[in-house]
């Protein structure tokens, strides 16, 4: 059971907008720790998509955006494309677990 | 080019020991944490722990504390993940990863190794 909770799956048609939530608590996201997002295709290493809640690394399309509020964060993908079909993970830090980095359980995005 | 290159796939029997490696290049190795992340077959990412090469300080997830050992050899810019007695449940893909910012453990991981598959089977 992950400290950060994500929906197991989301789906959307090409061109649509989807959001993926990441819910934590008062010892991680709610404590002010940043949330980061990763995209992972089968058989490949995760790729950083969003850092520091809402910052896109160079090369990441502006169709991807992140936000954070209270004890939750969200990843939004607009103008959905077939190539966006992948697993998405959120990451933060938890001060109640021996000062550990924590990941969400992951969300599989299916493009219909 | 900044990169992390991991050692190759391993096939081991239960009870055997194992040490896998993650060699860094292209940056000042001592200044950035190196983390290890487990991904069991068909499952999500799990942070196992990390080491700061500058002083060899380590942090472990409670789930992995006592189960693995993370170490480093600064002279060859290499971090290690070690098991003393493998179990079938250790079968997984293991990644090493480096945060974006020096010193900061909780920052985003922008550099990842290619992963090492560990298979434990009798």
Boltz contact constraints between the chains, C-beta under 6 A:
constraints:
  - contact:
      token1: [A, 36]
      token2: [B, 108]
      max_distance: 6.0
  - contact:
      token1: [A, 45]
      token2: [B, 95]
      max_distance: 6.0
  - contact:
      token1: [A, 45]
      token2: [B, 112]
      max_distance: 6.0
  - contact:
      token1: [A, 45]
      token2: [B, 115]
      max_distance: 6.0
  - contact:
      token1: [A, 48]
      token2: [B, 108]
      max_distance: 6.0
  - contact:
      token1: [A, 48]
      token2: [B, 110]
      max_distance: 6.0
  - contact:
      token1: [A, 51]
      token2: [B, 108]
      max_distance: 6.0
  - contact:
      token1: [A, 89]
      token2: [B, 45]
      max_distance: 6.0
  - contact:
      token1: [A, 93]
      token2: [B, 106]
      max_distance: 6.0
  - contact:
      token1: [A, 97]
      token2: [B, 62]
      max_distance: 6.0
  - contact:
      token1: [A, 98]
      token2: [B, 62]
      max_distance: 6.0
  - contact:
      token1: [A, 100]
      token2: [B, 61]
      max_distance: 6.0
  - contact:
      token1: [A, 101]
      token2: [B, 47]
      max_distance: 6.0
  - contact:
      token1: [A, 103]
      token2: [B, 45]
      max_distance: 6.0
  - contact:
      token1: [A, 105]
      token2: [B, 44]
      max_distance: 6.0
  - contact:
      token1: [A, 106]
      token2: [B, 44]
      max_distance: 6.0
